[in-house]
Amino acid sequence: MLIEVLKSKIHRVQVTASDLNYIGSITIDEDLLEASNIVSGERVYIVNIANGERFDTYAIPGARRGGEICLNGPAARKVQRGDIIIIIAYARMDIEEAKKFTPKIIFPDEITNLLS
């Protein structure tokens, strides 16, 4: 049997932009993607601290060291620039593997979205 467990989490970053007319996804500073072990195209879940919205989309890399967090397409309607969000990715694995697995959780600066 496979279960879903937390794989990666980018904890509390600030939305820097939203683009309703883009085809979809969330653009995330590539440094944050690498540090959190989230890959381009991976399904991610977004939790908006400001309004309680929860939704999923897929990750695409943004420019490094810029702190970009941009919701694109329909997801742009669920956030406002300046909202604080949490980005989460899950993985399926068997129970024994899950017991030994350690998720990658990062805590960027909440204002700049950069890693210390």
N, C-alpha and C positions, 0 to 999 in steps of 0.2 A: 504494500500500500504506500502511496505517495501522499505527503502532506505539504502544505504551503507554509513556508517560514520566512521571516524577515531576512533578506539578503543584504540590502543596502539602505542607508537612510542619510539624506542631507537634511539636517535638523535646523529649522528656522532660518530661512533666507528671505530676503526682501525681493518682491517682484519689481523689476526695473522697467518693464515694458509689457505691452500686450498688442497683438497685431491681428485683428479680426479677419483681415483679408488674406492672411497667409494660409497655406493649405492645411495646417494642423500641427500639433506637437508642442513640446516645450523646449526652448533653446536654453541650454545650461553651459556656463563657462566650462571649457574642457578640463581645466584643472580640477574642478569639483567632480566632474564625471569620473576622471581617473582615480581621484582620492577615494571616492565612494564605491568604486568597482561597478559603476553603471555604464553600459555600452550603448553606442549610438543605435537607435532603433528599438531599444528595450522598452517594454511596457513599464510605466511608472504610475504611481498613484499620488495624487496631489491632495493635501489637506490644507485648507485655507483657514488660518487662525482667526482672521478678521471676521469672517462671515459663516464659518462652519461648513462651507462647501467641500464635498469630497468627490473627486472624479479621476478618471484615468486617461492617459494619452501615451505618447512615446517620446523618448529623449532624442534630441539632436545636439551636436556640439556647437558651442559658441566660441568666440575668441577667448584665448587664454588671458588670465590676469585682468579681465575686465569686470568680473562679477556679474555678468549678464544672466538674468533669469527672465525669460520672455515667454508668456503664454500666447500661443498662436491658434488661429482658426476659432472654432466655436468655444474653446476653453477660455478665450479672451473675455468672454462675457461673465465668467465666474470669478474674476479677480479685478482688482484695481492696482494701478501702480502704487507701490509702497506697502501693499499687503504683505504680511509675513506668512510664508507657507512652509510645509514640510513635504519633502519628496521621498517617496518610499518605493522600493522594489522588492518583490518576493521571489522565491525560487521553490520549485518542487523537488523534494528529495524523500528518500525513504526515512523511516523513523530513526533508525540507528545512525544514519548519516546526520540527520537533523540534531541529534543529541550531542554530536561532536562539533557541529558547525558554529562558527563565530561570525555574526554579521559585521559588515563594515559600516560604521556610523561615524559621520563627520559633523563637526560643529563650526561652520565658518562664522566669521564676524557678521553679525546680524545687520549691520549698517552697510558695509562694503561688499559683503558676500565673498570675501577673500579668506583664504586659509592663513593662519598665523605662521 
